[in-house]
Amino acid sequence: MEEFVGFCAKCGKPIHCLSGFLNGVISGEKETLYCFECYEKKDIKKQ
C-alpha cells in the first residue's frame, strides 16, 4: 500500500509511505520532510 505524505522541502519530490514505512526523513530540528537524497546531501554539508 502506498500513501502520499508530502513533498521534499528541498527538491519538491513527492514522498510516500510504503507499507507503513516512510520513504523519506523528517528532520528533527524543524520537523521538515526531506527525500533520502536531499537529506544525505544536507548532512554532508554539515560536516
mmCIF file as Biopython writes it, N, C-alpha, C and O atoms, coordinates in Angstrom:
data_model
#
loop_
_atom_site.group_PDB
_atom_site.id
_atom_site.type_symbol
_atom_site.label_atom_id
_atom_site.label_alt_id
_atom_site.label_comp_id
_atom_site.label_asym_id
_atom_site.label_entity_id
_atom_site.label_seq_id
_atom_site.pdbx_PDB_ins_code
_atom_site.Cartn_x
_atom_site.Cartn_y
_atom_site.Cartn_z
_atom_site.occupancy
_atom_site.B_iso_or_equiv
_atom_site.auth_seq_id
_atom_site.auth_asym_id
_atom_site.pdbx_PDB_model_num
ATOM 1   N N  . MET A ? 1  ? 0.844  -1.181 0.000  1.0 0.0 1  A 1 
ATOM 2   C CA . MET A ? 1  ? 0.000  0.000  0.000  1.0 0.0 1  A 1 
ATOM 3   C C  . MET A ? 1  ? 0.889  1.244  0.000  1.0 0.0 1  A 1 
ATOM 4   O O  . MET A ? 1  ? 1.892  1.299  0.711  1.0 0.0 1  A 1 
ATOM 5   N N  . GLU A ? 2  ? 0.521  2.214  -0.781 1.0 0.0 2  A 1 
ATOM 6   C CA . GLU A ? 2  ? 1.289  3.448  -0.919 1.0 0.0 2  A 1 
ATOM 7   C C  . GLU A ? 2  ? 0.390  4.644  -0.614 1.0 0.0 2  A 1 
ATOM 8   O O  . GLU A ? 2  ? -0.685 4.791  -1.196 1.0 0.0 2  A 1 
ATOM 9   N N  . GLU A ? 3  ? 0.845  5.500  0.309  1.0 0.0 3  A 1 
ATOM 10  C CA . GLU A ? 3  ? 0.062  6.672  0.693  1.0 0.0 3  A 1 
ATOM 11  C C  . GLU A ? 3  ? 0.932  7.923  0.604  1.0 0.0 3  A 1 
ATOM 12  O O  . GLU A ? 3  ? 2.041  7.954  1.139  1.0 0.0 3  A 1 
ATOM 13  N N  . PHE A ? 4  ? 0.430  8.943  -0.066 1.0 0.0 4  A 1 
ATOM 14  C CA . PHE A ? 4  ? 1.157  10.204 -0.204 1.0 0.0 4  A 1 
ATOM 15  C C  . PHE A ? 4  ? 1.268  10.896 1.153  1.0 0.0 4  A 1 
ATOM 16  O O  . PHE A ? 4  ? 0.287  10.998 1.889  1.0 0.0 4  A 1 
ATOM 17  N N  . VAL A ? 5  ? 2.489  11.377 1.481  1.0 0.0 5  A 1 
ATOM 18  C CA . VAL A ? 5  ? 2.730  12.055 2.759  1.0 0.0 5  A 1 
ATOM 19  C C  . VAL A ? 5  ? 2.956  13.545 2.547  1.0 0.0 5  A 1 
ATOM 20  O O  . VAL A ? 5  ? 2.401  14.370 3.272  1.0 0.0 5  A 1 
ATOM 21  N N  . GLY A ? 6  ? 3.771  13.890 1.553  1.0 0.0 6  A 1 
ATOM 22  C CA . GLY A ? 6  ? 4.076  15.294 1.292  1.0 0.0 6  A 1 
ATOM 23  C C  . GLY A ? 6  ? 5.193  15.416 0.282  1.0 0.0 6  A 1 
ATOM 24  O O  . GLY A ? 6  ? 5.540  14.449 -0.397 1.0 0.0 6  A 1 
ATOM 25  N N  . PHE A ? 7  ? 5.758  16.613 0.183  1.0 0.0 7  A 1 
ATOM 26  C CA . PHE A ? 7  ? 6.832  16.877 -0.766 1.0 0.0 7  A 1 
ATOM 27  C C  . PHE A ? 7  ? 8.124  17.194 -0.030 1.0 0.0 7  A 1 
ATOM 28  O O  . PHE A ? 7  ? 8.100  17.754 1.066  1.0 0.0 7  A 1 
ATOM 29  N N  . CYS A ? 8  ? 9.250  16.835 -0.633 1.0 0.0 8  A 1 
ATOM 30  C CA . CYS A ? 8  ? 10.565 17.160 -0.084 1.0 0.0 8  A 1 
ATOM 31  C C  . CYS A ? 8  ? 10.711 18.682 -0.031 1.0 0.0 8  A 1 
ATOM 32  O O  . CYS A ? 8  ? 10.413 19.374 -1.004 1.0 0.0 8  A 1 
ATOM 33  N N  . ALA A ? 9  ? 11.167 19.192 1.100  1.0 0.0 9  A 1 
ATOM 34  C CA . ALA A ? 9  ? 11.316 20.636 1.290  1.0 0.0 9  A 1 
ATOM 35  C C  . ALA A ? 9  ? 12.406 21.222 0.397  1.0 0.0 9  A 1 
ATOM 36  O O  . ALA A ? 9  ? 12.397 22.422 0.123  1.0 0.0 9  A 1 
ATOM 37  N N  . LYS A ? 10 ? 13.340 20.396 -0.059 1.0 0.0 10 A 1 
ATOM 38  C CA . LYS A ? 10 ? 14.466 20.888 -0.858 1.0 0.0 10 A 1 
ATOM 39  C C  . LYS A ? 10 ? 14.199 20.782 -2.366 1.0 0.0 10 A 1 
ATOM 40  O O  . LYS A ? 10 ? 14.323 21.775 -3.083 1.0 0.0 10 A 1 
ATOM 41  N N  . CYS A ? 11 ? 13.834 19.593 -2.851 1.0 0.0 11 A 1 
ATOM 42  C CA . CYS A ? 11 ? 13.704 19.384 -4.299 1.0 0.0 11 A 1 
ATOM 43  C C  . CYS A ? 11 ? 12.256 19.276 -4.780 1.0 0.0 11 A 1 
ATOM 44  O O  . CYS A ? 11 ? 12.007 19.337 -5.984 1.0 0.0 11 A 1 
ATOM 45  N N  . GLY A ? 12 ? 11.301 19.118 -3.870 1.0 0.0 12 A 1 
ATOM 46  C CA . GLY A ? 12 ? 9.895  19.048 -4.254 1.0 0.0 12 A 1 
ATOM 47  C C  . GLY A ? 12 ? 9.413  17.671 -4.678 1.0 0.0 12 A 1 
ATOM 48  O O  . GLY A ? 12 ? 8.279  17.524 -5.132 1.0 0.0 12 A 1 
ATOM 49  N N  . LYS A ? 13 ? 10.264 16.659 -4.533 1.0 0.0 13 A 1 
ATOM 50  C CA . LYS A ? 13 ? 9.895  15.291 -4.909 1.0 0.0 13 A 1 
ATOM 51  C C  . LYS A ? 13 ? 8.776  14.784 -3.995 1.0 0.0 13 A 1 
ATOM 52  O O  . LYS A ? 13 ? 8.842  14.987 -2.782 1.0 0.0 13 A 1 
ATOM 53  N N  . PRO A ? 14 ? 7.748  14.126 -4.550 1.0 0.0 14 A 1 
ATOM 54  C CA . PRO A ? 14 ? 6.687  13.576 -3.706 1.0 0.0 14 A 1 
ATOM 55  C C  . PRO A ? 14 ? 7.217  12.434 -2.834 1.0 0.0 14 A 1 
ATOM 56  O O  . PRO A ? 14 ? 7.987  11.594 -3.302 1.0 0.0 14 A 1 
ATOM 57  N N  . ILE A ? 15 ? 6.805  12.410 -1.581 1.0 0.0 15 A 1 
ATOM 58  C CA . ILE A ? 15 ? 7.243  11.382 -0.639 1.0 0.0 15 A 1 
ATOM 59  C C  . ILE A ? 15 ? 6.019  10.594 -0.190 1.0 0.0 15 A 1 
ATOM 60  O O  . ILE A ? 15 ? 4.978  11.161 0.141  1.0 0.0 15 A 1 
ATOM 61  N N  . HIS A ? 16 ? 6.172  9.274  -0.186 1.0 0.0 16 A 1 
ATOM 62  C CA . HIS A ? 16 ? 5.070  8.381  0.157  1.0 0.0 16 A 1 
ATOM 63  C C  . HIS A ? 16 ? 5.429  7.506  1.347  1.0 0.0 16 A 1 
ATOM 64  O O  . HIS A ? 16 ? 6.600  7.332  1.683  1.0 0.0 16 A 1 
ATOM 65  N N  . CYS A ? 17 ? 4.417  6.971  1.964  1.0 0.0 17 A 1 
ATOM 66  C CA . CYS A ? 17 ? 4.556  5.954  2.992  1.0 0.0 17 A 1 
ATOM 67  C C  . CYS A ? 17 ? 4.277  4.628  2.281  1.0 0.0 17 A 1 
ATOM 68  O O  . CYS A ? 17 ? 3.194  4.434  1.730  1.0 0.0 17 A 1 
ATOM 69  N N  . LEU A ? 18 ? 5.259  3.712  2.294  1.0 0.0 18 A 1 
ATOM 70  C CA . LEU A ? 18 ? 5.125  2.440  1.596  1.0 0.0 18 A 1 
ATOM 71  C C  . LEU A ? 18 ? 4.987  1.308  2.612  1.0 0.0 18 A 1 
ATOM 72  O O  . LEU A ? 18 ? 5.933  1.004  3.338  1.0 0.0 18 A 1 
ATOM 73  N N  . SER A ? 19 ? 3.832  0.697  2.661  1.0 0.0 19 A 1 
ATOM 74  C CA . SER A ? 19 ? 3.546  -0.409 3.589  1.0 0.0 19 A 1 
ATOM 75  C C  . SER A ? 19 ? 3.925  -0.070 5.027  1.0 0.0 19 A 1 
ATOM 76  O O  . SER A ? 19 ? 4.463  -0.911 5.748  1.0 0.0 19 A 1 
ATOM 77  N N  . GLY A ? 20 ? 3.645  1.157  5.437  1.0 0.0 20 A 1 
ATOM 78  C CA . GLY A ? 20 ? 3.902  1.572  6.813  1.0 0.0 20 A 1 
ATOM 79  C C  . GLY A ? 20 ? 5.262  2.191  7.058  1.0 0.0 20 A 1 
ATOM 80  O O  . GLY A ? 20 ? 5.553  2.603  8.181  1.0 0.0 20 A 1 
ATOM 81  N N  . PHE A ? 21 ? 6.114  2.270  6.028  1.0 0.0 21 A 1 
ATOM 82  C CA . PHE A ? 21 ? 7.449  2.841  6.180  1.0 0.0 21 A 1 
ATOM 83  C C  . PHE A ? 21 ? 7.560  4.129  5.384  1.0 0.0 21 A 1 
ATOM 84  O O  . PHE A ? 21 ? 7.232  4.160  4.198  1.0 0.0 21 A 1 
ATOM 85  N N  . LEU A ? 22 ? 8.021  5.192  6.029  1.0 0.0 22 A 1 
ATOM 86  C CA . LEU A ? 22 ? 8.182  6.490  5.379  1.0 0.0 22 A 1 
ATOM 87  C C  . LEU A ? 22 ? 9.342  6.434  4.396  1.0 0.0 22 A 1 
ATOM 88  O O  . LEU A ? 22 ? 10.451 6.047  4.765  1.0 0.0 22 A 1 
ATOM 89  N N  . ASN A ? 23 ? 9.096  6.812  3.161  1.0 0.0 23 A 1 
ATOM 90  C CA . ASN A ? 23 ? 10.116 6.811  2.116  1.0 0.0 23 A 1 
ATOM 91  C C  . ASN A ? 23 ? 10.811 8.171  2.077  1.0 0.0 23 A 1 
ATOM 92  O O  . ASN A ? 23 ? 10.913 8.795  1.021  1.0 0.0 23 A 1 
ATOM 93  N N  . GLY A ? 24 ? 11.284 8.620  3.232  1.0 0.0 24 A 1 
ATOM 94  C CA . GLY A ? 24 ? 11.951 9.903  3.378  1.0 0.0 24 A 1 
ATOM 95  C C  . GLY A ? 24 ? 12.364 10.082 4.823  1.0 0.0 24 A 1 
ATOM 96  O O  . GLY A ? 24 ? 12.346 9.132  5.606  1.0 0.0 24 A 1 
ATOM 97  N N  . VAL A ? 25 ? 12.742 11.321 5.180  1.0 0.0 25 A 1 
ATOM 98  C CA . VAL A ? 25 ? 13.234 11.605 6.528  1.0 0.0 25 A 1 
ATOM 99  C C  . VAL A ? 25 ? 12.564 12.866 7.051  1.0 0.0 25 A 1 
ATOM 100 O O  . VAL A ? 25 ? 12.410 13.845 6.320  1.0 0.0 25 A 1 
ATOM 101 N N  . ILE A ? 26 ? 12.168 12.841 8.314  1.0 0.0 26 A 1 
ATOM 102 C CA . ILE A ? 26 ? 11.666 14.050 8.964  1.0 0.0 26 A 1 
ATOM 103 C C  . ILE A ? 26 ? 12.804 14.605 9.802  1.0 0.0 26 A 1 
ATOM 104 O O  . ILE A ? 26 ? 13.255 13.966 10.753 1.0 0.0 26 A 1 
ATOM 105 N N  . SER A ? 27 ? 13.264 15.790 9.449  1.0 0.0 27 A 1 
ATOM 106 C CA . SER A ? 27 ? 14.365 16.434 10.159 1.0 0.0 27 A 1 
ATOM 107 C C  . SER A ? 27 ? 13.918 16.808 11.563 1.0 0.0 27 A 1 
ATOM 108 O O  . SER A ? 27 ? 12.837 17.371 11.738 1.0 0.0 27 A 1 
ATOM 109 N N  . GLY A ? 28 ? 14.728 16.504 12.560 1.0 0.0 28 A 1 
ATOM 110 C CA . GLY A ? 28 ? 14.385 16.767 13.951 1.0 0.0 28 A 1 
ATOM 111 C C  . GLY A ? 28 ? 14.419 18.231 14.330 1.0 0.0 28 A 1 
ATOM 112 O O  . GLY A ? 28 ? 13.687 18.656 15.224 1.0 0.0 28 A 1 
ATOM 113 N N  . GLU A ? 29 ? 15.262 19.016 13.662 1.0 0.0 29 A 1 
ATOM 114 C CA . GLU A ? 29 ? 15.430 20.415 14.057 1.0 0.0 29 A 1 
ATOM 115 C C  . GLU A ? 29 ? 14.211 21.278 13.760 1.0 0.0 29 A 1 
ATOM 116 O O  . GLU A ? 29 ? 13.848 22.130 14.571 1.0 0.0 29 A 1 
ATOM 117 N N  . LYS A ? 30 ? 13.575 21.072 12.615 1.0 0.0 30 A 1 
ATOM 118 C CA . LYS A ? 30 ? 12.412 21.896 12.251 1.0 0.0 30 A 1 
ATOM 119 C C  . LYS A ? 30 ? 11.215 21.050 11.829 1.0 0.0 30 A 1 
ATOM 120 O O  . LYS A ? 30 ? 10.221 21.577 11.330 1.0 0.0 30 A 1 
ATOM 121 N N  . GLU A ? 31 ? 11.315 19.736 12.032 1.0 0.0 31 A 1 
ATOM 122 C CA . GLU A ? 31 ? 10.274 18.807 11.593 1.0 0.0 31 A 1 
ATOM 123 C C  . GLU A ? 31 ? 9.930  19.021 10.122 1.0 0.0 31 A 1 
ATOM 124 O O  . GLU A ? 31 ? 8.765  19.159 9.750  1.0 0.0 31 A 1 
ATOM 125 N N  . THR A ? 32 ? 10.977 19.044 9.297  1.0 0.0 32 A 1 
ATOM 126 C CA . THR A ? 32 ? 10.845 19.249 7.862  1.0 0.0 32 A 1 
ATOM 127 C C  . THR A ? 32 ? 11.012 17.915 7.151  1.0 0.0 32 A 1 
ATOM 128 O O  . THR A ? 32 ? 11.834 17.093 7.555  1.0 0.0 32 A 1 
ATOM 129 N N  . LEU A ? 33 ? 10.238 17.696 6.095  1.0 0.0 33 A 1 
ATOM 130 C CA . LEU A ? 33 ? 10.267 16.449 5.342  1.0 0.0 33 A 1 
ATOM 131 C C  . LEU A ? 33 ? 11.259 16.549 4.188  1.0 0.0 33 A 1 
ATOM 132 O O  . LEU A ? 33 ? 11.207 17.494 3.401  1.0 0.0 33 A 1 
ATOM 133 N N  . TYR A ? 34 ? 12.174 15.562 4.087  1.0 0.0 34 A 1 
ATOM 134 C CA . TYR A ? 34 ? 13.162 15.503 3.013  1.0 0.0 34 A 1 
ATOM 135 C C  . TYR A ? 34 ? 13.157 14.118 2.387  1.0 0.0 34 A 1 
ATOM 136 O O  . TYR A ? 34 ? 12.872 13.132 3.066  1.0 0.0 34 A 1 
ATOM 137 N N  . CYS A ? 35 ? 13.472 14.032 1.084  1.0 0.0 35 A 1 
ATOM 138 C CA . CYS A ? 35 ? 13.721 12.732 0.469  1.0 0.0 35 A 1 
ATOM 139 C C  . CYS A ? 35 ? 15.101 12.270 0.952  1.0 0.0 35 A 1 
ATOM 140 O O  . CYS A ? 35 ? 15.875 13.078 1.466  1.0 0.0 35 A 1 
ATOM 141 N N  . PHE A ? 36 ? 15.412 10.995 0.794  1.0 0.0 36 A 1 
ATOM 142 C CA . PHE A ? 36 ? 16.684 10.466 1.293  1.0 0.0 36 A 1 
ATOM 143 C C  . PHE A ? 36 ? 17.882 11.163 0.647  1.0 0.0 36 A 1 
ATOM 144 O O  . PHE A ? 36 ? 18.859 11.467 1.332  1.0 0.0 36 A 1 
ATOM 145 N N  . GLU A ? 37 ? 17.820 11.420 -0.662 1.0 0.0 37 A 1 
ATOM 146 C CA . GLU A ? 37 ? 18.943 12.042 -1.373 1.0 0.0 37 A 1 
ATOM 147 C C  . GLU A ? 37 ? 19.251 13.433 -0.833 1.0 0.0 37 A 1 
ATOM 148 O O  . GLU A ? 37 ? 20.413 13.745 -0.572 1.0 0.0 37 A 1 
ATOM 149 N N  . CYS A ? 38 ? 18.250 14.262 -0.665 1.0 0.0 38 A 1 
ATOM 150 C CA . CYS A ? 38 ? 18.460 15.628 -0.173 1.0 0.0 38 A 1 
ATOM 151 C C  . CYS A ? 38 ? 18.918 15.625 1.281  1.0 0.0 38 A 1 
ATOM 152 O O  . CYS A ? 38 ? 19.726 16.466 1.675  1.0 0.0 38 A 1 
ATOM 153 N N  . TYR A ? 39 ? 18.415 14.697 2.075  1.0 0.0 39 A 1 
ATOM 154 C CA . TYR A ? 39 ? 18.814 14.632 3.482  1.0 0.0 39 A 1 
ATOM 155 C C  . TYR A ? 39 ? 20.286 14.248 3.608  1.0 0.0 39 A 1 
ATOM 156 O O  . TYR A ? 39 ? 21.005 14.796 4.444  1.0 0.0 39 A 1 
ATOM 157 N N  . GLU A ? 40 ? 20.738 13.298 2.772  1.0 0.0 40 A 1 
ATOM 158 C CA . GLU A ? 40 ? 22.147 12.898 2.794  1.0 0.0 40 A 1 
ATOM 159 C C  . GLU A ? 40 ? 23.044 14.061 2.379  1.0 0.0 40 A 1 
ATOM 160 O O  . GLU A ? 40 ? 24.086 14.283 2.997  1.0 0.0 40 A 1 
ATOM 161 N N  . LYS A ? 41 ? 22.660 14.800 1.353  1.0 0.0 41 A 1 
ATOM 162 C CA . LYS A ? 41 ? 23.440 15.961 0.907  1.0 0.0 41 A 1 
ATOM 163 C C  . LYS A ? 41 ? 23.489 17.016 2.005  1.0 0.0 41 A 1 
ATOM 164 O O  . LYS A ? 41 ? 24.521 17.655 2.207  1.0 0.0 41 A 1 
ATOM 165 N N  . LYS A ? 42 ? 22.383 17.200 2.711  1.0 0.0 42 A 1 
ATOM 166 C CA . LYS A ? 42 ? 22.298 18.176 3.801  1.0 0.0 42 A 1 
ATOM 167 C C  . LYS A ? 42 ? 23.258 17.794 4.926  1.0 0.0 42 A 1 
ATOM 168 O O  . LYS A ? 42 ? 23.934 18.662 5.480  1.0 0.0 42 A 1 
ATOM 169 N N  . ASP A ? 43 ? 23.326 16.510 5.270  1.0 0.0 43 A 1 
ATOM 170 C CA . ASP A ? 43 ? 24.221 16.040 6.336  1.0 0.0 43 A 1 
ATOM 171 C C  . ASP A ? 43 ? 25.691 16.163 5.938  1.0 0.0 43 A 1 
ATOM 172 O O  . ASP A ? 43 ? 26.533 16.464 6.783  1.0 0.0 43 A 1 
ATOM 173 N N  . ILE A ? 44 ? 26.006 15.936 4.677  1.0 0.0 44 A 1 
ATOM 174 C CA . ILE A ? 44 ? 27.386 16.051 4.203  1.0 0.0 44 A 1 
ATOM 175 C C  . ILE A ? 44 ? 27.864 17.492 4.327  1.0 0.0 44 A 1 
ATOM 176 O O  . ILE A ? 44 ? 29.014 17.728 4.697  1.0 0.0 44 A 1 
ATOM 177 N N  . LYS A ? 45 ? 27.012 18.446 4.029  1.0 0.0 45 A 1 
ATOM 178 C CA . LYS A ? 45 ? 27.373 19.862 4.121  1.0 0.0 45 A 1 
ATOM 179 C C  . LYS A ? 45 ? 27.658 20.286 5.554  1.0 0.0 45 A 1 
ATOM 180 O O  . LYS A ? 45 ? 28.471 21.183 5.779  1.0 0.0 45 A 1 
ATOM 181 N N  . LYS A ? 46 ? 27.001 19.654 6.533  1.0 0.0 46 A 1 
ATOM 182 C CA . LYS A ? 46 ? 27.203 19.997 7.945  1.0 0.0 46 A 1 
ATOM 183 C C  . LYS A ? 46 ? 28.596 19.618 8.428  1.0 0.0 46 A 1 
ATOM 184 O O  . LYS A ? 46 ? 29.146 20.284 9.305  1.0 0.0 46 A 1 
ATOM 185 N N  . GLN A ? 47 ? 29.180 18.547 7.863  1.0 0.0 47 A 1 
ATOM 186 C CA . GLN A ? 47 ? 30.469 18.031 8.329  1.0 0.0 47 A 1 
ATOM 187 C C  . GLN A ? 47 ? 31.624 18.865 7.909  1.0 0.0 47 A 1 
ATOM 188 O O  . GLN A ? 47 ? 32.767 18.545 8.233  1.0 0.0 47 A 1 
#
